[in-house]
Amino acid sequence: MALSKEELVEYIYKLVEGAQGKKQLKAKDIEKLVLKEHPDQPKNDVKFAIKDLIDGGRCVYTYFGGSFIEIPHVEGAAKH
């Protein structure tokens, strides 16, 4: 069964969060991971969920030898 939009956004966020500091994920990597667990999930939904995370500021694109999706880094002075 395909995930709802909200479930998919949270699922992708958790994938990115889990990879933080271990592996950098490209959009295609995320798509493959989602489709491996949820083969009936439309690919377009994955793209829109990533866009939601980027637009909402929960994830950012980084460009170091490729385009990766990561959780924004918190600057030392900005920690609470």
VOFIMI-600519 format. One record per residue (C-alpha): x, y, z; residue number from 0; residue in one letter. Coordinates in Angstrom, 3 decimals. Example, Ala and Ser with C-alpha at 12.3 -4.5 7.8 and 13.67 -1.06 7.14 Angstrom:
% residues 2
<X = 12.300&Y = -4.500&Z = 7.800&k = 0&r = A> $
<X = 13.670&Y = -1.060&Z = 7.140&k = 1&r = S> $
This chain:
% residues 80
<X = 0.000&Y = 0.000&Z = 0.000&k = 0&r = M> $
<X = 1.302&Y = 3.439&Z = -0.948&k = 1&r = A> $
<X = 2.073&Y = 5.926&Z = 1.802&k = 2&r = L> $
<X = 0.054&Y = 9.117&Z = 2.186&k = 3&r = S> $
<X = 1.829&Y = 12.364&Z = 1.304&k = 4&r = K> $
<X = 2.497&Y = 13.160&Z = 4.981&k = 5&r = E> $
<X = 3.734&Y = 9.616&Z = 5.734&k = 6&r = E> $
<X = 6.030&Y = 9.730&Z = 2.711&k = 7&r = L> $
<X = 7.496&Y = 13.103&Z = 3.713&k = 8&r = V> $
<X = 8.210&Y = 11.783&Z = 7.238&k = 9&r = E> $
<X = 9.617&Y = 8.503&Z = 5.875&k = 10&r = Y> $
<X = 12.053&Y = 10.382&Z = 3.603&k = 11&r = I> $
<X = 13.014&Y = 12.776&Z = 6.407&k = 12&r = Y> $
<X = 13.867&Y = 9.784&Z = 8.630&k = 13&r = K> $
<X = 15.956&Y = 8.246&Z = 5.806&k = 14&r = L> $
<X = 17.946&Y = 11.476&Z = 5.438&k = 15&r = V> $
<X = 18.229&Y = 11.875&Z = 9.224&k = 16&r = E> $
<X = 19.465&Y = 8.278&Z = 9.592&k = 17&r = G> $
<X = 22.121&Y = 8.763&Z = 6.923&k = 18&r = A> $
<X = 23.365&Y = 12.063&Z = 8.394&k = 19&r = Q> $
<X = 27.097&Y = 11.838&Z = 9.092&k = 20&r = G> $
<X = 27.339&Y = 8.363&Z = 7.551&k = 21&r = K> $
<X = 26.336&Y = 8.686&Z = 3.927&k = 22&r = K> $
<X = 25.211&Y = 11.474&Z = 1.652&k = 23&r = Q> $
<X = 22.008&Y = 10.689&Z = -0.216&k = 24&r = L> $
<X = 21.158&Y = 11.894&Z = -3.691&k = 25&r = K> $
<X = 17.524&Y = 12.278&Z = -4.750&k = 26&r = A> $
<X = 17.875&Y = 9.101&Z = -6.846&k = 27&r = K> $
<X = 19.202&Y = 7.176&Z = -3.800&k = 28&r = D> $
<X = 16.168&Y = 8.254&Z = -1.789&k = 29&r = I> $
<X = 13.831&Y = 7.270&Z = -4.606&k = 30&r = E> $
<X = 15.418&Y = 3.795&Z = -4.797&k = 31&r = K> $
<X = 15.216&Y = 3.302&Z = -1.012&k = 32&r = L> $
<X = 11.543&Y = 4.331&Z = -0.912&k = 33&r = V> $
<X = 10.595&Y = 2.130&Z = -3.877&k = 34&r = L> $
<X = 12.461&Y = -0.839&Z = -2.380&k = 35&r = K> $
<X = 10.293&Y = -0.631&Z = 0.786&k = 36&r = E> $
<X = 7.133&Y = 0.621&Z = -0.960&k = 37&r = H> $
<X = 7.183&Y = -0.654&Z = -4.579&k = 38&r = P> $
<X = 3.669&Y = 0.656&Z = -5.275&k = 39&r = D> $
<X = 4.609&Y = 4.248&Z = -4.376&k = 40&r = Q> $
<X = 4.488&Y = 6.485&Z = -7.487&k = 41&r = P> $
<X = 7.938&Y = 7.937&Z = -8.302&k = 42&r = K> $
<X = 6.416&Y = 11.384&Z = -8.749&k = 43&r = N> $
<X = 5.177&Y = 11.295&Z = -5.144&k = 44&r = D> $
<X = 8.768&Y = 10.769&Z = -3.984&k = 45&r = V> $
<X = 9.937&Y = 13.800&Z = -5.979&k = 46&r = K> $
<X = 7.146&Y = 15.978&Z = -4.564&k = 47&r = F> $
<X = 7.858&Y = 14.794&Z = -1.002&k = 48&r = A> $
<X = 11.536&Y = 15.744&Z = -1.393&k = 49&r = I> $
<X = 10.437&Y = 19.126&Z = -2.777&k = 50&r = K> $
<X = 8.176&Y = 19.617&Z = 0.279&k = 51&r = D> $
<X = 11.105&Y = 18.909&Z = 2.617&k = 52&r = L> $
<X = 13.362&Y = 21.339&Z = 0.736&k = 53&r = I> $
<X = 10.705&Y = 24.070&Z = 0.433&k = 54&r = D> $
<X = 9.816&Y = 23.706&Z = 4.116&k = 55&r = G> $
<X = 13.468&Y = 24.062&Z = 5.146&k = 56&r = G> $
<X = 13.610&Y = 20.650&Z = 6.853&k = 57&r = R> $
<X = 16.165&Y = 19.454&Z = 4.292&k = 58&r = C> $
<X = 18.614&Y = 21.278&Z = 2.033&k = 59&r = V> $
<X = 20.544&Y = 20.511&Z = -1.116&k = 60&r = Y> $
<X = 24.308&Y = 20.491&Z = -0.686&k = 61&r = T> $
<X = 26.727&Y = 20.575&Z = -3.590&k = 62&r = Y> $
<X = 30.071&Y = 18.910&Z = -2.888&k = 63&r = F> $
<X = 31.052&Y = 16.779&Z = -5.854&k = 64&r = G> $
<X = 27.366&Y = 16.109&Z = -6.521&k = 65&r = G> $
<X = 23.922&Y = 17.198&Z = -5.437&k = 66&r = S> $
<X = 22.949&Y = 15.699&Z = -2.069&k = 67&r = F> $
<X = 19.971&Y = 16.085&Z = 0.237&k = 68&r = I> $
<X = 20.773&Y = 16.678&Z = 3.905&k = 69&r = E> $
<X = 19.300&Y = 18.069&Z = 7.087&k = 70&r = I> $
<X = 20.473&Y = 21.685&Z = 7.522&k = 71&r = P> $
<X = 23.513&Y = 22.047&Z = 9.737&k = 72&r = H> $
<X = 23.009&Y = 24.109&Z = 12.903&k = 73&r = V> $
<X = 25.728&Y = 26.666&Z = 13.473&k = 74&r = E> $
<X = 27.437&Y = 26.526&Z = 16.885&k = 75&r = G> $
<X = 26.090&Y = 29.912&Z = 17.985&k = 76&r = A> $
<X = 22.536&Y = 29.025&Z = 16.916&k = 77&r = A> $
<X = 22.169&Y = 26.003&Z = 19.236&k = 78&r = K> $
<X = 19.560&Y = 26.265&Z = 21.975&k = 79&r = H> $
